């Protein structure tokens, strides 16, 4: 019997091992490509996805889980963990209809499962920005905190969290309709390497650099500026076919930011559809860990 279970969606970028270690069930989003539909990270892995992205001329689309899928998911979690309470943290509602589907499922389950408590949270983030919030909540659950305390700690994480990343091109964000405030950079110089962030749950522009190396250096410099000498608890490194840049980027994080932990994750197919290959960045926060 568990007092409550923390759940999330596949855009959190938690590896299967990490999700299992922290007892976090994950519901996958969907990738639609060439008349076929795939479950994010389940029936379509990242290696295959990025190879197809290089080789194919057609472009994938994504969609949130249906309300029916969420109903099945929530009921399975409740049965597997013998719990009557679930805390769900999901991708920003500014980027996806995932939370809306979860809310619809909650309303329908209230009729047939009034004993099941569902608390659904808009992380206002994605990838490891979401993943770090989920890990904070999961550690709180494991430490015996209440659901309310876990929610408060996840909120504290969000309030002290930053997501900063560089992309090779804005093409994928533009195609997928997730470009947000970065739209003002469209039509700029072709060799532009934008440095982006998440602001109020949507993609926004921080700076525009003239080279790949410059954009990655600025990601680290901006992180240092925001930390103001503080040591980050967790850093989630997010990458998509970043090549040799990845190792040097991670080493600079260890050397300059001195985090407690670093998680390195390849963007899932759903997130990669909108960010594109060459994306490299980080999420980090400085809030205290659950005891």
Residue pairs with C-beta under 8 A, 6 or more apart in sequence:
1 82
1 83
2 81
2 82
2 83
2 141
3 83
3 85
3 141
3 146
3 147
4 83
4 85
4 86
4 87
4 117
4 141
4 147
4 150
5 23
5 25
5 77
5 78
5 81
5 83
5 85
5 86
5 87
5 141
6 22
6 23
6 24
6 86
6 87
6 88
6 89
6 134
6 137
6 138
6 141
6 150
7 24
7 25
7 26
7 27
7 73
7 74
7 77
7 86
7 87
7 88
7 89
8 14
8 24
8 26
8 27
8 88
8 89
8 90
8 130
8 131
8 134
9 26
9 27
9 28
9 29
9 65
9 90
9 91
9 98
9 130
10 26
10 27
10 28
10 29
10 39
10 40
10 41
10 42
10 268
10 270
11 29
11 40
11 91
11 96
11 98
11 126
11 127
11 130
11 268
11 270
11 271
12 26
12 89
12 91
12 127
12 128
12 130
12 131
12 134
13 127
13 128
13 130
13 131
13 236
13 238
13 265
13 267
13 268
13 271
14 22
14 24
14 26
14 131
14 134
14 135
14 265
15 265
18 24
18 135
18 263
19 25
19 26
22 134
22 135
22 138
22 139
22 142
23 81
23 138
23 141
23 142
24 134
24 138
25 73
25 76
25 77
25 80
27 65
27 69
27 70
27 73
28 39
28 40
28 41
28 42
28 65
29 39
29 40
29 62
29 63
29 64
29 65
29 91
29 96
29 98
29 270
30 37
30 38
30 39
30 40
30 62
30 63
30 64
30 65
30 270
31 37
31 38
31 39
31 40
31 44
31 49
31 60
31 61
31 62
31 269
31 270
31 273
32 38
32 60
32 61
32 62
32 63
33 52
33 56
33 58
33 60
33 61
34 56
34 58
38 44
38 269
40 62
40 268
40 269
40 270
41 268
41 269
44 269
45 269
46 240
46 266
46 267
46 268
46 269
46 272
49 60
49 269
49 272
50 240
50 241
50 272
50 277
52 60
53 60
53 272
53 276
53 277
54 277
59 175
60 269
60 273
61 176
61 273
62 96
62 176
62 270
62 273
62 274
63 97
64 96
64 97
64 98
64 100
64 101
65 73
65 98
65 101
66 101
67 101
67 102
67 104
67 105
67 108
68 105
69 101
70 101
70 102
70 104
70 105
71 105
71 108
71 109
73 105
74 86
74 105
74 106
74 109
74 116
74 118
75 109
75 113
75 116
77 83
77 86
78 84
78 86
78 113
78 116
84 115
84 116
84 117
85 116
85 117
85 118
85 119
85 147
86 116
86 117
86 118
86 119
87 119
87 121
87 137
87 141
87 147
87 150
87 151
88 102
88 118
88 119
88 120
88 121
89 121
89 123
89 130
89 133
89 134
89 137
89 154
90 96
90 98
90 99
90 102
90 120
90 121
90 122
90 123
90 130
91 98
91 99
91 123
91 125
91 126
91 130
92 122
92 123
92 124
92 125
92 126
92 130
92 198
92 201
92 202
93 99
93 100
93 122
93 201
94 124
94 180
94 200
94 201
94 202
95 126
95 178
95 201
95 202
95 274
99 120
99 122
102 118
102 120
103 120
106 118
106 120
109 116
109 118
117 147
119 147
119 151
121 151
121 154
121 155
122 201
123 129
123 130
123 133
123 134
123 154
123 158
124 158
124 198
124 200
124 201
125 133
125 158
125 161
125 163
125 198
125 201
125 283
126 163
126 198
126 271
127 163
127 236
127 238
127 265
127 267
127 268
127 271
127 283
128 163
128 236
128 237
128 238
128 263
128 265
128 282
128 283
129 161
129 163
129 198
129 236
129 283
131 236
131 263
131 265
131 283
132 157
132 161
132 234
132 236
132 283
132 284
132 285
133 154
133 157
133 158
133 161
134 154
135 234
136 150
136 153
136 154
136 156
136 157
136 287
136 289
136 290
137 150
137 151
137 153
137 154
139 289
139 290
140 149
140 150
140 153
140 154
140 290
141 150
143 290
143 291
145 153
145 290
149 290
150 290
153 287
153 290
156 287
157 285
157 287
159 287
160 285
160 286
160 287
161 283
161 284
161 285
161 287
162 197
162 223
162 226
162 283
162 284
162 285
163 197
163 198
163 281
163 282
163 283
164 195
164 196
164 197
164 206
164 219
164 222
164 223
164 281
164 282
165 195
165 196
165 197
165 219
165 238
165 275
165 279
165 280
165 281
165 282
166 193
166 194
166 195
166 196
166 209
166 212
166 215
166 216
166 218
166 219
166 279
166 280
166 281
167 173
167 193
167 194
167 196
167 275
167 276
167 278
167 279
168 193
168 212
168 276
168 277
168 278
168 279
169 276
169 278
170 179
170 182
170 185
170 186
170 192
170 194
171 276
172 273
172 274
172 275
172 276
173 179
173 180
173 182
173 203
173 274
173 275
173 276
174 183
174 186
175 274
176 273
176 274
178 202
178 203
178 274
179 186
179 203
180 199
180 202
180 203
180 204
181 199
181 202
181 203
181 204
181 205
182 194
182 196
182 203
182 204
182 205
184 205
185 192
185 194
185 205
185 208
188 208
189 210
191 210
191 211
192 208
192 209
192 210
193 208
193 209
193 210
193 211
193 212
193 214
193 215
194 205
194 207
194 208
194 209
194 215
195 205
195 206
195 207
195 208
195 209
195 215
195 218
195 219
195 222
196 203
196 204
196 205
196 206
196 281
197 203
197 204
197 205
197 206
198 204
206 218
206 222
207 215
207 218
207 222
209 215
209 218
212 245
212 278
216 245
216 249
216 280
219 249
219 280
219 281
219 282
220 249
220 252
220 253
220 256
220 257
223 257
223 282
223 284
224 256
224 257
227 257
227 284
227 286
230 286
231 257
231 258
231 259
231 260
231 286
232 257
232 259
232 260
232 284
232 285
232 286
233 259
233 260
233 261
233 284
233 285
233 286
233 287
233 288
233 289
234 259
234 260
234 261
234 262
234 263
234 284
234 285
235 253
235 257
235 259
235 261
235 262
235 263
235 282
235 283
235 284
236 262
236 263
236 265
236 282
236 283
236 284
237 246
237 249
237 250
237 253
237 262
237 263
237 264
237 265
237 280
237 281
237 282
238 265
238 267
238 271
238 279
238 280
238 281
238 282
238 283
239 246
239 249
239 264
239 265
239 266
239 267
239 279
239 280
239 281
240 266
240 267
240 272
240 275
240 276
240 277
240 278
240 279
240 280
241 277
241 278
242 249
242 278
242 279
242 280
245 280
246 264
246 280
249 280
250 262
250 264
253 259
253 262
253 282
254 262
257 284
259 284
267 275
267 279
272 279
